[in-house]
Amino acid sequence: MSYQEEDMDYAAGDYEMGEVDENMYFAGRIMGDTESDEEDEDDYDHLDNKITDTSAAEARRGKDIQGIPWERLSISREKYRQTRLEQYKNYENIPQSGEGSEKECKPTRKGGVYYEFWQNTRSVRSTILHFQLRNLVWSTSKHDVYLMSHYSIIHWSSLSSKKTEVLNVSGHVAPCEKHPGSLLEGFTQTQVSTLAVRDNLLIAGGFQGELICKYLDRPGITFCTRTTYDDNAITNAIEIYDSSSGAVHFMASNNDCGVRDFDMERFQLIKHFSYPWPVNHTSLSPDGKVVVIVGDNPDGMLVDSQTGKTVMHLRGHLDFSFASAWHPNGHIFATGNQDKTCRIWDARNLSKPVSVLKGNLGAIRSIRFTSDGQFMAMAEPADFVHVYDVKNGFEKEQEIDFFGEISGLSFSPDTDSLFIGVWDRTYGSLFQYNRCRNYSYIDTLM
């Protein structure tokens, strides 16, 4: 994963709301290209204070889901979308990888409606620290979601419409429990690069290899450790899982080319595997036997979870990969790459991908399957989340379309909700989409 100062500037500055002609840029600067006199500025402030959230009912009545007042701008939504598609610069480590992958892509039918817009909450500002790492939104139920907002890990309840700060890492954090191997001195000013939340366990990974573990049902922090003191130590991804013994484990993927497995019952590092390149993401198969490993190499790997040895190479992508996910059936898995594709693989025959799915603007930086295996969602760096009907062979998709960088996406464990974090100076927010249910069977009972 790229880790240079200019990349970070790239992320923090120009990357917001795309790279569009300055006077069309509405990210926290000027709304549209009208003259910006003081009266207008007041209007926009007033607008921002007034327009906070958008409900499903308002959206049905024609309100923009992000609350963007297109009728007051000098550019239409359609025209702005066109500008974005033409001008957005996809970040590539291998030049022209996006163009190179196009011929392999399978055309999918648009128009699926699997999840419907429920609400957009602008009181929750989802943020990103590294432009390549977008796993900062995690749902633990259809009403509960955790995300990064600057130095805070926030819990949002869509039931009570309340946000709560779970952990603030801007100052000093240290564990309040004593465990062997835990760094009792803790950390100061952690820059959170990745997050994982499952059931009651929250783990934040940092730019200096920090790992902060907190149980949501206990006060304070349980465990702190640093994976490595290497200069290039950034924690790229974390996966929490149940081991065959029933103990909770997590796997951390790091830029020092390491994958580490921690046992959370004993708070110990159990395994440490090293690879020839920085590891950006890992996914453990549902049976716990193999791990998908992707990183700063066009080829991915399937490795044995016990020994770390390569079982099979995954060849096809043209750039570096940052996302992976297993289908609950344990045969199918997906990888997301900066070549603008998500490739679907079948572990029983890895000679070539089953399907190659294409993004509109850029890299596929986050992938999730629903727990019932019916749908898969993939997020581009900005503007688009695609939801595919897996049961019907990825033939049809729902395209969710908005404006802003995507900090992460997460299905609730019961599959009812889909949360999407949007990072933007003005329109930063959290979307909730709810699964469309076919209730026609109820009519037959009446």
Secondary structure by P-SEA (a helix, b strand, c coil): ccccaaaaaaaacccccccccccccccccccccccccaaaaaaaaaaaaacccccaaaaaacccccccccccccccaaaaaaaaaaccccccccccccccccccbbbbbcccccccccbbbccbbbbbcccccccccccccccbbbbbccccbbbbbccccccccccccccbbbbcccccccccccccccccccccccccbbbbbcccbbbbbbccccccccccccccccccccccbbbbbbccccbbbbbbbccccbbbbbbcccccccbbbbcccccccccccccccbbbbbccccbbbbcccccccccccccccccccccccccccccbbbbbccccbbbbbbccccccccbbbbbccccccbbbbcccccbbbbbccccbbbbbcccccccbbbbbbbbcccccccccccccbbbbbbbcccccbbbbbbbbbcaaaaaaac
